Amino acid sequence: MKACRIVLYFILASILAACSLPSSDPQYDFNQLSTFAAQTQIAAGTQGLQTPQATTTVQQDLLTPPTQFAGTLQPVIPTQTGTPCNLASFVGDVTVPDNTNFIVEKPFTKTWRLKNAGTCTWTSAYQLVFDSGERMSGPESKQLTTSTVAPGETIDISVDLIVPGLAGTYKSNWKIKDDKGEVFGLASGPFWVQIKVKRGGVVVWHTYKQGDTATEVYALQYLLRDHGYTNLLVDGIFGAETLAKVKNFQNKNDIEDEDGIVGPETWEALVINVSQGGNGDAVRAVQYLLQKKYGYTLEVDSIFGPITAQAVKDFQSKQGLTADGAVGPLTWQKLIGK
């Protein structure tokens, strides 16, 4: 044991002596040993980290675009916004508010107040144009203005119309057309006029009852025949047979206030619009009244030909009506009235 200790001391003494003496052997260069030690420490400290191959893979993934976006990127086109060139906005009805009541075939003028809500100036080349609904004898188009309407300015637009000849509710839709032919209106669509025409309204009709004999009773009997009472004798006498037919007609048409008496409601339900090319007992009624009551030379033959049309136009002109040759409620009223 003592000998072993002596040997160990000797070895340690040799090592200490070697460390304390300078050496020229390159393999024991201190700098090289330090560098090697540092590399060894770095290598030891990186144990358990990802391998270089894994690190490279991560970098490649970071540089590569996601698969779902590859080749599918599209340019974003901004949505067009802002005020259009041509646009109108409704300010108000200057004349004829909605659902105004009229008598049949009455001329009237509708005026709207509109604002130029677009970015383009309305010029004398712009037109008011009929769009849809009931035209009411208005023009297909007319000049909108003789001057200009700048963006933000207002204008009163008028059109001359004629009330239709039958009872009901009528709506006429209108728009504007620019100098390039583009048609536009309000943001919601066209602007309009809406009126009501009621049966038995302001129109004055002469009243007939049982016991009356007159030219107008002939017309009454012809009209009843045209409504299906074909066995009724046309003799100009308001007798029991005519009374029975009148009451039956009133019952079918829900006319309660004129029991057996032919007044405004019954007349307006009886009259039938006729014009050139038509035929039947309603045409005979027109011809009979024109011939017997107003002295026109024409045959009572139930055929609405050129001679009858000309007589109707002449009669309408003398009565201050639109001379279109068509017999509507207002022309009937003038024919039958005193």
Stockholm file with secondary structure:
# STOCKHOLM 1.0

chainA/1-338         MKACRIVLYFILASILAACSLPSSDPQYDFNQLSTFAAQTQIAAGTQGLQTPQATTTVQQDLLTPPTQFAGTLQPVIPTQTGTPCNLASFVGDVTVPDNTNFIVEKPFTKTWRLKNAGTCTWTSAYQLVFDSGERMSGPESKQLTTSTVAPGETIDISVDLIVPGLAGTYKSNWKIKDDKGEVFGLASGPFWVQIKVKRGGVVVWHTYKQGDTATEVYALQYLLRDHGYTNLLVDGIFGAETLAKVKNFQNKNDIEDEDGIVGPETWEALVINVSQGGNGDAVRAVQYLLQKKYGYTLEVDSIFGPITAQAVKDFQSKQGLTADGAVGPLTWQKLIGK
#=GR chainA/1-338 SS CHHHHHHHHHHHHHHHHHHHSCCCCGGGCHHHHHHHHHHHHHHHHTTTSCCHHHHHHHHHHHHSCCGGGTTTCCCCCCCCCSCCSSCEEEEEESSSCTTEEECTTCEEEEEEEEEECSSSCBCTTCEEEEEEECCTTCCSEEECCSSCBCTTCEEEEEEEEECCSSSEEEEEEEEEECTTSCEECBTTBCEEEEEEECTTSSCCCCCBCTTCBSHHHHHHHHHHHHTTCTTCCCSSBCCHHHHHHHHHHHHHTTCCTTTTCBCHHHHHHHCCCBCTTCBSHHHHHHHHIIIIITCCCCCCSSBCCHHHHHHHHHHHHHTTSCCSSCBCHHHHHHHHCC
#=GC SS_cons         CHHHHHHHHHHHHHHHHHHHSCCCCGGGCHHHHHHHHHHHHHHHHTTTSCCHHHHHHHHHHHHSCCGGGTTTCCCCCCCCCSCCSSCEEEEEESSSCTTEEECTTCEEEEEEEEEECSSSCBCTTCEEEEEEECCTTCCSEEECCSSCBCTTCEEEEEEEEECCSSSEEEEEEEEEECTTSCEECBTTBCEEEEEEECTTSSCCCCCBCTTCBSHHHHHHHHHHHHTTCTTCCCSSBCCHHHHHHHHHHHHHTTCCTTTTCBCHHHHHHHCCCBCTTCBSHHHHHHHHIIIIITCCCCCCSSBCCHHHHHHHHHHHHHTTSCCSSCBCHHHHHHHHCC
//
